[in-house]
Amino acid sequence: MGGLLWELPIGILCIATGGYILMDSAPALLSQTIALAIYPILEAIWEFVVRLKLLPFRGSGLVLFDGNVTLILSAVIWMTWPSSSASVVGTLAGISTLFNETSRRVL
């Protein structure tokens, strides 16, 4: 039950971000890029909070690493927007998901 309470906000954030992207598909690429820049910032903040909760457990350093990678990826999105919107959306979302899921599997 404790793990569910920590993962629930991330799940709600994923659903809200996905719903926004689906509903706003006319100017899709630019708005998706902005949504995918905001989401990782919020996710990274949440990862830092979760890391503090998991300090005594093995693998908690990976959660901190995941938060840092996610924050860096978000900065890359902001710095390259809007010129590289076409390539950044899939690439950075995939990389963030890879690190996110890897850190959760270790714990």
Backbone as numpy.savetxt, mean C-alpha at the origin, in Angstrom:
# Nx Ny Nz CAx CAy CAz Cx Cy Cz
-8.49 -13.47 16.47 -9.32 -12.27 16.47 -8.45 -11.02 16.47
-7.33 -11.03 17.18 -6.45 -9.87 17.22 -5.88 -9.51 15.85
-5.51 -10.54 15.06 -4.99 -10.30 13.72 -6.04 -9.69 12.81
-7.28 -10.11 12.99 -8.37 -9.58 12.17 -8.55 -8.09 12.42
-8.46 -7.68 13.67 -8.63 -6.26 13.99 -7.53 -5.40 13.37
-6.32 -5.96 13.22 -5.24 -5.21 12.60 -5.37 -5.20 11.08
-5.88 -6.26 10.50 -5.98 -6.36 9.04 -7.25 -5.73 8.49
-8.27 -5.57 9.31 -9.55 -5.02 8.86 -9.42 -3.62 8.27
-8.70 -2.68 8.91 -8.58 -1.35 8.30 -7.91 -1.37 6.93
-6.89 -2.21 6.74 -6.23 -2.33 5.44 -7.22 -2.88 4.41
-8.00 -3.86 4.80 -9.01 -4.42 3.89 -10.05 -3.39 3.49
-10.51 -2.60 4.46 -11.48 -1.55 4.16 -10.86 -0.51 3.23
-9.61 -0.16 3.47 -8.91 0.79 2.61 -8.77 0.25 1.19
-8.46 -1.04 1.06 -8.35 -1.67 -0.26 -9.69 -1.62 -1.00
-10.76 -1.94 -0.31 -12.09 -1.93 -0.92 -12.47 -0.51 -1.34
-12.21 0.47 -0.48 -12.55 1.86 -0.80 -11.74 2.35 -2.00
-10.45 2.05 -2.02 -9.61 2.47 -3.13 -10.04 1.79 -4.43
-10.29 0.50 -4.35 -10.75 -0.24 -5.54 -12.09 0.27 -6.04
-13.00 0.57 -5.14 -14.31 1.10 -5.52 -14.18 2.45 -6.19
-13.31 3.30 -5.67 -13.09 4.61 -6.28 -12.53 4.45 -7.69
-11.57 3.57 -7.85 -10.96 3.36 -9.16 -12.00 2.84 -10.16
-12.86 1.93 -9.73 -13.89 1.39 -10.62 -14.93 2.44 -11.01
-15.31 3.30 -10.07 -16.35 4.29 -10.34 -15.85 5.46 -11.18
-14.58 5.78 -11.09 -14.04 6.96 -11.76 -13.15 6.54 -12.93
-13.73 5.83 -13.91 -12.90 5.30 -14.98 -12.78 6.21 -16.19
-13.52 7.32 -16.26 -13.41 8.22 -17.42 -12.02 8.88 -17.46
-11.64 9.62 -16.45 -10.26 10.13 -16.43 -9.36 9.15 -15.69
-9.52 7.89 -16.00 -9.01 6.79 -15.19 -7.53 6.86 -14.85
-6.69 7.05 -15.80 -5.27 6.89 -15.54 -4.73 7.88 -14.52
-5.08 9.14 -14.67 -4.58 10.14 -13.72 -5.18 9.94 -12.33
-6.47 9.68 -12.28 -7.09 9.49 -10.97 -6.64 8.19 -10.32
-6.40 7.16 -11.10 -5.90 5.91 -10.54 -4.49 6.10 -9.98
-3.70 6.88 -10.69 -2.34 7.13 -10.21 -2.36 7.88 -8.89
-3.23 8.86 -8.77 -3.34 9.60 -7.50 -3.84 8.68 -6.40
-4.86 7.86 -6.71 -5.37 6.91 -5.71 -4.28 5.94 -5.28
-3.47 5.49 -6.23 -2.40 4.56 -5.90 -1.20 5.26 -5.26
-1.21 6.57 -5.21 -0.18 7.28 -4.46 -0.65 7.53 -3.03
-1.93 7.77 -2.87 -2.49 8.01 -1.53 -2.56 6.71 -0.73
-3.01 5.65 -1.37 -3.15 4.36 -0.69 -1.84 3.88 -0.05
-0.71 3.87 -0.77 0.51 3.39 -0.13 0.97 4.26 1.04
0.71 5.56 0.98 1.08 6.41 2.12 0.31 5.97 3.36
-0.99 5.78 3.20 -1.82 5.33 4.33 -1.42 3.93 4.78
-1.12 3.07 3.81 -0.71 1.71 4.16 0.62 1.71 4.91
1.55 2.55 4.48 2.85 2.62 5.16 2.69 3.10 6.60
1.87 4.10 6.80 1.61 4.58 8.17 1.04 3.44 9.01
0.10 2.70 8.43 -0.50 1.58 9.16 0.53 0.50 9.45
1.44 0.23 8.51 2.48 -0.77 8.72 3.39 -0.36 9.88
3.69 0.92 10.01 4.51 1.39 11.12 3.79 1.18 12.45
2.49 1.41 12.48 1.70 1.19 13.70 1.68 -0.30 14.05
1.44 -1.14 13.03 1.40 -2.60 13.24 2.76 -3.09 13.72
3.83 -2.54 13.18 5.18 -2.96 13.57 5.41 -2.71 15.06
4.92 -1.60 15.57 5.06 -1.31 17.00 4.32 -2.36 17.83
3.18 -2.81 17.34 2.40 -3.83 18.06 3.11 -5.18 18.01
3.84 -5.45 16.93 4.47 -6.76 16.73 5.94 -6.82 17.14
6.44 -5.80 17.81 7.86 -5.75 18.18 8.40 -7.04 18.80
7.67 -7.68 19.72 8.27 -8.86 20.35 8.28 -10.11 19.46
7.66 -10.07 18.30 7.53 -11.27 17.47 8.60 -11.34 16.39
8.92 -12.58 16.03 9.87 -12.85 14.96 9.31 -12.30 13.64
10.14 -11.67 12.86 9.72 -11.16 11.56 9.12 -9.76 11.59
9.08 -9.14 12.75 8.48 -7.80 12.81 9.32 -6.77 12.05
10.60 -7.05 11.88 11.45 -6.16 11.09 11.02 -6.11 9.63
10.46 -7.22 9.13 9.97 -7.23 7.76 8.77 -6.31 7.58
7.97 -6.15 8.61 6.84 -5.23 8.53 7.36 -3.81 8.41
8.41 -3.48 9.17 9.04 -2.17 9.07 9.64 -1.97 7.68
10.30 -2.99 7.16 10.87 -2.95 5.82 9.77 -2.73 4.79
8.66 -3.44 4.94 7.52 -3.29 4.04 6.99 -1.87 4.07
6.87 -1.30 5.25 6.39 0.08 5.37 7.31 1.06 4.68
8.62 0.86 4.83 9.58 1.74 4.18 9.53 1.62 2.66
9.47 0.39 2.15 9.38 0.18 0.71 8.10 0.80 0.16
7.00 0.62 0.87 5.72 1.18 0.44 5.78 2.70 0.41
6.40 3.30 1.40 6.54 4.76 1.43 7.41 5.26 0.28
8.48 4.56 -0.01 9.36 4.94 -1.13 8.60 4.82 -2.46
7.84 3.74 -2.61 7.07 3.57 -3.85 6.04 4.68 -4.02
5.44 5.10 -2.95 4.49 6.19 -3.01 5.18 7.49 -3.42
6.37 7.73 -2.90 7.14 8.92 -3.28 7.48 8.89 -4.77
7.82 7.72 -5.28 8.12 7.57 -6.71 6.89 7.91 -7.55
5.73 7.47 -7.12 4.50 7.78 -7.85 4.29 9.29 -7.88
4.40 9.94 -6.74 4.19 11.40 -6.68 5.18 12.15 -7.54
6.45 11.73 -7.53 7.49 12.46 -8.26 7.37 12.30 -9.77
6.81 11.20 -10.24 6.72 10.96 -11.68 5.35 11.26 -12.26
4.40 11.68 -11.43 3.05 11.96 -11.91 3.03 13.29 -12.62
2.33 13.49 -13.69 1.49 12.59 -14.47 2.21 11.96 -15.66
3.49 12.30 -15.86 4.17 11.88 -17.09 4.27 10.36 -17.26
4.41 9.63 -16.18 4.58 8.18 -16.32 3.39 7.41 -15.75
2.21 8.01 -15.79 1.03 7.36 -15.21 0.75 6.00 -15.81
0.98 5.85 -17.10 0.65 4.59 -17.76 1.45 3.41 -17.22
2.72 3.62 -16.96 3.54 2.50 -16.50 3.58 2.35 -14.99
3.38 3.44 -14.28 3.57 3.40 -12.84 2.45 2.66 -12.12
1.26 2.70 -12.64 0.11 2.12 -11.96 0.31 0.63 -11.71
0.53 -0.14 -12.74 0.68 -1.59 -12.59 1.97 -1.99 -11.92
3.05 -1.35 -12.28 4.36 -1.71 -11.75 4.45 -1.50 -10.24
4.11 -0.31 -9.79 4.26 -0.02 -8.37 3.22 -0.73 -7.51
2.03 -0.89 -8.02 1.04 -1.64 -7.27 1.48 -3.09 -7.11
2.04 -3.67 -8.15 2.53 -5.05 -8.08 3.68 -5.21 -7.11
4.63 -4.28 -7.13 5.77 -4.34 -6.22 5.31 -4.19 -4.77
4.42 -3.24 -4.54 3.91 -3.03 -3.18 3.19 -4.26 -2.67
2.37 -4.86 -3.51 1.63 -6.07 -3.13 2.59 -7.22 -2.82
3.64 -7.36 -3.63 4.63 -8.41 -3.41 5.28 -8.28 -2.04
5.76 -7.09 -1.70 6.39 -6.90 -0.39 5.38 -7.02 0.74
4.18 -6.53 0.52 3.12 -6.59 1.53 2.81 -8.04 1.88
2.57 -8.86 0.89 2.21 -10.25 1.13 3.39 -11.06 1.66
4.59 -10.74 1.22 5.78 -11.46 1.71 5.96 -11.24 3.20
5.80 -10.00 3.66 5.98 -9.72 5.08 4.89 -10.38 5.91
3.70 -10.50 5.40 2.61 -11.15 6.14 2.77 -12.66 6.20
3.38 -13.25 5.21 3.58 -14.70 5.19 4.62 -15.12 6.22
5.63 -14.27 6.45 6.68 -14.61 7.40 6.17 -14.60 8.83
5.27 -13.64 9.12 4.73 -13.54 10.47 3.80 -14.70 10.69
